[in-house]
């Protein structure tokens, strides 16, 4: 649908309507190769080629939000130079380009949020936030309650002491010398859970993120995704507003 150029430019978020009018008067706008200087000029962003200072503008993307159950051996990037499978491969059928909120290691599975909403992404990842992230880990060795308490109080890593966490022992298998536990952290250091458990003397065998704040993987299988509800989006926004 054709609309006034200044409205088209405003709606894609490039400038205010008044600024767009100034751009038009200065000859900075082209439509289908023709320089436009008339304020009443119209264009259809879906059909016409509109350039601002020689750069094409495109329709503003609708904001989308997904909860994804990342499988193991999938890279949390949009492209991988080594040719490994990435999270982008699971969202190739949608028109929007989404990005993961944070990262999970190649060998770690579990909950990821993907979106094209940069404000939400930056808000959730800001260092000042202390959003709880819950992990289920299978580790080597039989962990005692004393070690779990050390993890809860904070453990020293190469980049300093960790903040208080919550550690729940689910099952201790003395025959296999393994422990299944749940660890909830409120920080976002690189490979933090693996490093914490390794420093405690219990290297990780397998690791899965099961929760991010109020979000869980309930009812989902590895590789599946679902759209977040409006209520869930508002609750995520309230975490950093």
C-alpha positions as CSV (number, residue, x, y, z in Angstrom):
1,X,0.0,0.0,0.0
2,X,1.4,3.4,-1.0
3,X,2.0,5.9,1.8
4,X,3.7,9.2,2.2
5,X,7.5,8.7,2.1
6,X,8.0,10.5,5.5
7,X,5.6,8.0,7.1
8,X,7.3,5.0,5.5
9,X,10.7,6.2,6.8
10,X,9.3,6.9,10.3
11,X,7.6,3.5,10.5
12,X,10.8,1.6,9.9
13,X,12.4,3.5,12.8
14,X,15.0,5.4,10.8
15,X,13.9,8.9,11.8
16,X,11.0,11.0,13.1
17,X,8.4,12.2,10.5
18,X,9.9,15.7,10.7
19,X,13.4,14.5,10.2
20,X,12.3,12.4,7.2
21,X,10.7,15.4,5.6
22,X,14.1,17.2,5.9
23,X,15.8,14.3,4.3
24,X,13.3,14.4,1.4
25,X,13.8,18.1,0.8
26,X,17.6,17.7,0.8
27,X,17.3,15.0,-1.9
28,X,18.6,12.1,0.3
29,X,15.8,9.8,-0.7
30,X,15.4,7.8,-3.9
31,X,12.5,5.7,-5.1
32,X,13.1,3.2,-7.9
33,X,16.2,5.2,-8.9
34,X,14.6,8.6,-8.9
35,X,15.6,11.3,-6.4
36,X,12.5,12.5,-4.5
37,X,12.2,16.1,-3.2
38,X,8.4,16.5,-3.0
39,X,6.9,16.0,0.5
40,X,3.7,14.6,-1.0
41,X,5.4,11.8,-2.7
42,X,4.3,8.3,-1.9
43,X,5.8,4.8,-2.1
44,X,5.0,1.2,-1.2
45,X,7.8,-0.3,0.9
46,X,6.7,-3.9,-0.2
47,X,7.1,-3.1,-3.9
48,X,9.3,0.0,-4.4
49,X,13.0,0.2,-3.9
50,X,13.5,3.0,-1.4
51,X,17.1,4.3,-0.7
52,X,18.2,6.6,2.1
53,X,21.7,8.0,1.3
54,X,22.1,5.1,-1.1
55,X,21.2,2.4,1.4
56,X,17.9,0.4,0.9
57,X,15.3,0.4,3.7
58,X,13.2,-2.6,4.5
59,X,9.9,-3.2,6.3
60,X,10.3,-3.2,10.1
61,X,10.2,-6.8,11.3
62,X,7.5,-8.0,13.6
63,X,9.0,-8.9,16.9
64,X,9.0,-12.6,17.6
65,X,9.9,-14.7,20.6
66,X,10.6,-18.4,20.8
67,X,11.5,-20.9,23.5
68,X,13.8,-23.6,22.1
69,X,15.0,-26.9,23.5
70,X,18.6,-26.9,22.2
71,X,19.9,-30.4,21.5
72,X,23.5,-31.5,22.3
73,X,26.2,-30.9,19.7
74,X,24.5,-27.8,18.3
75,X,26.3,-24.4,18.3
76,X,24.6,-21.4,19.8
77,X,25.5,-19.1,16.9
78,X,23.8,-18.2,13.6
79,X,26.8,-19.5,11.5
80,X,29.6,-21.9,12.2
81,X,32.9,-21.8,10.2
82,X,33.4,-25.4,11.0
83,X,30.1,-26.4,9.4
84,X,28.5,-27.7,12.6
85,X,24.8,-27.6,13.1
86,X,23.6,-24.2,14.6
87,X,20.5,-23.0,16.3
88,X,19.7,-21.0,13.2
89,X,19.2,-24.3,11.3
90,X,16.1,-24.9,13.5
91,X,14.6,-21.5,12.5
92,X,15.3,-21.4,8.8
93,X,11.6,-21.5,7.9
94,X,10.6,-18.3,9.6
95,X,11.0,-14.9,7.8
96,X,12.5,-13.1,10.8
97,X,16.1,-13.4,11.7
98,X,16.2,-14.4,15.4
99,X,19.2,-14.5,17.7
100,X,19.8,-16.5,20.9
101,X,19.6,-14.8,24.3
102,X,22.9,-15.9,25.8
103,X,24.7,-19.2,25.0
104,X,24.8,-22.8,25.8
105,X,27.9,-24.9,25.2
106,X,28.2,-27.2,22.3
107,X,27.8,-30.2,24.6
108,X,25.1,-28.6,26.8
109,X,21.4,-29.1,26.0
110,X,18.3,-27.3,27.2
111,X,16.4,-24.0,27.3
112,X,17.2,-21.1,25.1
113,X,15.2,-18.0,24.2
114,X,15.5,-16.7,20.6
115,X,14.2,-13.4,19.4
116,X,14.7,-10.4,17.2
117,X,13.9,-8.0,20.0
118,X,17.2,-6.4,20.8
119,X,15.9,-4.5,23.8
120,X,14.7,-7.6,25.5
121,X,17.9,-9.4,24.7
122,X,20.1,-6.6,26.1
123,X,17.9,-6.3,29.1
124,X,18.0,-10.0,30.1
125,X,21.8,-10.2,29.5
126,X,22.8,-7.0,31.3
127,X,25.3,-7.8,34.1
128,X,23.2,-6.1,36.7
129,X,20.4,-8.7,36.3
130,X,20.4,-11.7,38.6
131,X,18.0,-13.9,36.7
132,X,17.9,-17.5,38.0
133,X,19.0,-20.1,35.5
134,X,18.5,-23.7,36.5
135,X,20.6,-26.7,35.4
136,X,20.5,-30.4,35.8
137,X,23.9,-32.0,35.9
138,X,25.2,-35.6,36.0
139,X,28.7,-35.5,37.5
140,X,31.5,-37.9,38.4
141,X,31.8,-39.0,42.0
142,X,29.5,-39.1,44.9
143,X,28.8,-35.6,46.1
144,X,28.2,-35.0,49.8
145,X,26.0,-32.4,51.3
146,X,29.0,-30.5,52.5
147,X,30.2,-30.0,48.9
148,X,26.7,-28.9,47.9
149,X,26.8,-26.3,50.6
150,X,30.1,-25.0,49.3
151,X,28.6,-24.6,45.9
152,X,25.7,-22.7,47.5
153,X,27.9,-20.4,49.5
154,X,30.2,-19.6,46.5
155,X,33.2,-21.3,45.1
156,X,36.5,-19.8,43.9
157,X,37.2,-19.8,40.2
158,X,40.0,-18.3,38.1
159,X,37.9,-15.1,37.7
160,X,36.9,-14.8,41.3
161,X,34.3,-16.2,43.7
162,X,30.9,-17.2,42.5
163,X,27.7,-15.6,43.9
164,X,25.5,-17.7,46.2
165,X,23.6,-20.5,44.3
166,X,21.2,-23.2,45.1
167,X,22.2,-26.9,44.9
168,X,19.9,-29.8,45.3
169,X,21.1,-33.4,45.3
170,X,18.7,-35.5,43.3
171,X,20.4,-38.9,43.3
172,X,23.8,-40.3,44.4
173,X,24.7,-43.5,42.6
174,X,27.4,-45.1,44.7
175,X,27.8,-48.1,42.4
176,X,28.5,-46.0,39.3
177,X,30.1,-43.2,41.4
178,X,27.9,-40.5,39.9
179,X,25.6,-37.8,41.2
180,X,22.6,-36.2,39.6
181,X,22.0,-32.7,40.9
182,X,20.2,-29.5,40.2
183,X,22.1,-26.2,40.3
184,X,20.6,-22.8,40.1
185,X,22.9,-19.8,39.5
186,X,22.2,-16.1,39.2
187,X,25.3,-15.1,37.1
188,X,26.3,-15.6,33.5
189,X,30.0,-16.3,33.4
190,X,31.5,-18.4,30.6
191,X,30.9,-22.2,31.2
192,X,30.2,-21.3,34.8
193,X,28.3,-24.4,35.9
194,X,30.9,-26.8,34.4
195,X,33.7,-24.7,36.0
196,X,31.9,-24.6,39.4
197,X,31.4,-28.4,39.5
198,X,34.9,-29.1,38.2
199,X,36.3,-26.9,40.9
200,X,34.3,-28.8,43.5
201,X,35.9,-32.0,42.4
202,X,32.9,-33.3,40.3
203,X,33.6,-33.0,36.6
204,X,30.4,-32.8,34.4
205,X,29.3,-35.9,32.5
206,X,26.2,-34.3,31.0
207,X,24.5,-30.9,31.5
208,X,21.1,-29.5,30.7
209,X,19.6,-26.1,31.3
210,X,16.0,-26.7,32.6
211,X,14.9,-23.3,33.6
212,X,15.3,-19.6,32.9
213,X,13.5,-17.5,35.5
214,X,9.9,-18.8,35.3
215,X,10.3,-20.6,31.9
216,X,10.8,-24.3,31.8
217,X,11.0,-27.0,29.1
218,X,7.8,-28.8,30.4
219,X,6.2,-30.8,27.6
220,X,9.0,-30.2,25.1
221,X,11.4,-32.5,23.3
222,X,14.9,-31.9,22.2
223,X,14.9,-29.8,19.0
224,X,11.4,-28.5,19.5
225,X,10.5,-24.8,19.8
226,X,7.3,-22.9,20.7
227,X,6.2,-19.3,20.5
228,X,6.2,-17.5,23.8
229,X,2.8,-16.2,25.0
230,X,2.0,-12.5,25.4
231,X,2.0,-13.0,29.2
232,X,5.4,-14.7,29.1
233,X,6.8,-11.9,27.1
234,X,5.5,-9.3,29.5
235,X,6.9,-11.2,32.4
236,X,10.3,-11.4,30.8
237,X,10.2,-7.6,30.1
238,X,9.3,-7.0,33.8
239,X,12.6,-8.7,34.8
240,X,14.7,-5.8,33.6
241,X,12.3,-2.8,33.5
